[in-house]
Amino acid sequence: MGSPVQGAVGLAAGQGSVGPDGAAPTRRGTELLLLGFAAFVVSAALMLVEANQEQQLTLRIVWYGLAFLALFGGAHVAVRKFAPYADPLILPCVAVLNGLGLVMIYRIDLALTERALRLGREINNDVPRQILWTTISLLLFLAVLIVIKDHRKLTKYSYTFGLVGLILLALPAFLPSFIAPTINGAKIWLRVGPISIQPGEFAKILLLTFFAGFLVSKRDLFMAAGRRVLGVDLPRARDLGPILFAWGVSVGVLVFQKDLGTSLLFFGTILVMLYVATERGVWVGVGLMLFVAGCLVAYQLFGHVQQRVANWIDPLATYDDPGGGYQIAQGLFGLGTGGVGGTGLGAGRPDLVPLANTDFIPAAIGEELGFIGLAALLMIYTVLALRGMRSALAVRDTFGKLLGGGLSFLLIMQVFVVVGGVTKLIPMTGLTAPFLSYGGSSLLANYILVALLLRISDAARRPQTGVRPRPVPQAPIAEAHTVMVQRPDQERPA
């Protein structure tokens, strides 16, 4: 019979209670029930959109609803087979976010189609392509679960991941414009025929995996303290190389690719991983000072950074300027129109906001679902990140803790940057909301992220197997060896 302390440790590790047959519950039934509820919410939202937009219901919502149910039903079967002890809330949260994103993209498609018909133009709808990208993303999600059976094996390839991640991140900056065009002021895309892809989305995950492995192997390097100034143990100058490298990469992304969002996201996540690995806030302080210094220099040297800041300070002052504050102002008008309760799904005008289905989809949701709907959506993101953090805390290896914590923070940091830019809390960065916004690169990368979180949570909640080691008999006190004990107040020579 186990002690209460052992039971508490088991619950803290995420193992839950033990069933009558001695096996820990997998909670896959809970996951399936929540996925069914997500399918109901998405189908009801599609019906509201069509009722308000076209005043009738068409067969399209039936096909879209069945496609959503089939895709995530298949994902549930994959998790049940390949990660049976994974957290039961992660996949349903992703399903709700992805489904509501499909609803808003479909709603904007209807509005843009109506406008195109009035003007005698043709338009290609985005929601069928988004469903296709979701299908490809879930297949990649399945492949990651099958191939990566133990997340700890990723440490063997951490330096390879780092090199490939750097190449992917820097590739658009050094390729000609017909392959790497500048879109909306940023040079972050690769275009091959009709297909466009954003390699930086995948580079972030590869670089996080590299830094997690690096911090595990070099943790002592960051724990060493240098001079003590004002009660703070500063890092030694020779130990600043890794953080200076991360800072150089983020500033390079800002300078050469004009991508403030990826730069902020990458460097902020590395700082958090450093803090988790060392529990020393001084690294965060040093990193923030370096990032602020880099941003100030970039503001003085580059006009596109000055334009972003001007649009942030007063979007109405640059409302009519090319590349000015028109987009931010229209998004704020939409949020103001929605108010607390929103105009209702299909009853607003989100199509008046440029790029409402990508960068500014939070503004479209805030207009039609109001502050309540947008807050509920942010709560789903928060639950998703917290479950990832919980799995990272519960897993038994340091690499899994750092990787799971980094991936969870990467997700919630991206949401903060996107929503902060739309609401004018911070300058607009051009990032897209995970699982909500239209785009294949973001979906593919984020489903890889979710598959890794599920693999880590499966390892955290899976009951330990094997026989416990027998306790080693202690020697009698009379036969014990003498041990020299150093007093805590004794200082080692410098």
BELPE-V798717 format. One record per pair of residues at least 24 apart in sequence whose C-alpha atoms are under 8 Angstrom apart, sorted by the first residue. I is the first residue (numbers start at 0). J is the second residue. If there is no record, write none. Layout:
# BELPE-V798717
I&J  I&J
This chain:
# BELPE-V798717
11&393  12&392  12&393  12&394  12&459  12&460  13&390  13&393  13&459  13&460  14&459  14&460  14&461  14&462  15&460  22&462  23&461  23&462  24&84  25&83  25&84  25&85  26&84  26&86  26&87  27&79  27&83  27&84  27&87  29&87  30&75  30&87  30&88  30&90  30&91  31&72  31&75  33&88  33&91  34&71  34&72  34&90  34&91  34&94  35&68  37&91  37&94  37&95  37&98  38&64  38&67  38&68  38&95  38&98  40&95  41&95  41&98  41&99  41&102  44&99  44&102  44&344  45&102  47&344  47&345  48&102  48&106  48&344  48&345  48&346  49&106  49&345  50&345  51&344  51&345  51&346  52&109  52&110  52&345  52&346  66&130  67&98  70&134  70&137  74&137  74&141  77&141  77&144  78&144  81&144  81&145  82&144  82&453  82&454  82&457  83&457  84&456  84&457  84&458  84&460  84&461  85&453  85&454  85&455  85&456  85&457  85&458  85&460  86&386  86&390  86&453  86&456  86&457  86&460  88&383  88&386  89&383  89&386  89&387  89&449  89&453  90&449  92&379  92&380  92&382  92&383  93&383  93&434  96&376  96&379  96&434  96&435  97&434  97&435  98&435  99&435  100&434  100&435  100&436  100&437  101&126  101&129  101&130  101&435  103&356  103&360  103&363  103&364  104&356  104&436  104&437  106&345  107&349  107&350  107&355  107&356  110&348  110&350  111&350  125&437  129&437  129&438  129&439  132&438  132&439  132&442  132&443  133&439  133&442  133&443  135&443  136&442  136&443  136&446  136&447  137&446  139&443  139&446  139&447  140&446  140&447  140&449  140&450  141&450  143&447  143&450  143&451  144&450  144&451  144&454  147&454  148&454  149&454  149&458  150&399  150&451  150&454  150&455  151&396  151&398  151&399  153&208  154&208  154&209  154&212  154&398  157&208  157&209  157&210  157&212  157&213  158&209  159&209  160&205  160&206  160&208  160&209  161&205  161&206  161&208  161&209  161&210  163&202  163&205  164&201  164&202  164&203  164&204  164&205  164&206  165&202  165&206  167&198  167&199  167&201  167&202  168&198  168&199  168&202  168&252  169&252  170&198  171&256  172&255  172&256  184&257  184&303  185&256  185&257  185&258  186&255  186&256  186&257  186&258  187&256  187&258  196&439  196&440  197&440  197&441  198&440  199&261  200&440  200&441  200&444  201&440  201&444  203&265  204&406  204&444  204&448  207&269  207&402  207&405  207&406  208&402  210&269  211&272  211&398  211&401  211&402  212&398  214&273  214&276  215&276  215&397  215&398  218&276  218&277  221&277  222&277  222&279  231&281  232&281  233&281  234&281  234&282  242&286  245&269  246&286  246&289  246&290  250&290  250&293  250&294  253&297  254&297  254&301  257&303  257&304  258&428  258&429  259&428  259&429  260&416  260&428  260&429  260&430  261&430  264&409  264&412  264&413  264&416  265&409  268&405  268&408  268&409  268&412  269&405  271&405  271&408  272&401  272&404  272&405  275&401  276&401  307&426  307&427  308&426  310&426  311&423  311&425  311&426  311&427  326&352  326&353  327&421  327&423  330&359  330&362  330&363  330&421  330&422  331&362  331&421  331&422  333&362  333&363  333&365  333&366  334&362  334&363  334&365  334&366  334&369  335&366  336&366  337&365  337&366  337&367  337&368  337&369  337&370  338&365  338&366  338&369  338&370  339&369  339&370  339&371  340&368  340&369  340&370  340&371  340&372  341&365  341&366  341&367  341&368  341&369  341&370  341&371  341&372  342&366  342&367  342&368  342&369  343&367  343&368  344&368  356&436  356&437  357&431  357&432  357&436  357&437  357&438  358&417  358&429  358&430  358&431  358&432  358&436  359&421  359&431  360&432  360&435  360&436  361&418  361&421  361&432  362&421  380&411  380&414  381&411  384&408  384&410  384&411  387&452  387&456  390&452  390&455  390&456  390&459  390&460  391&455  391&456  391&459  393&456  393&459  393&460  394&455  394&456  394&458  394&459  394&460  395&459  399&455  403&451  403&452  403&455  406&448  406&452  407&452
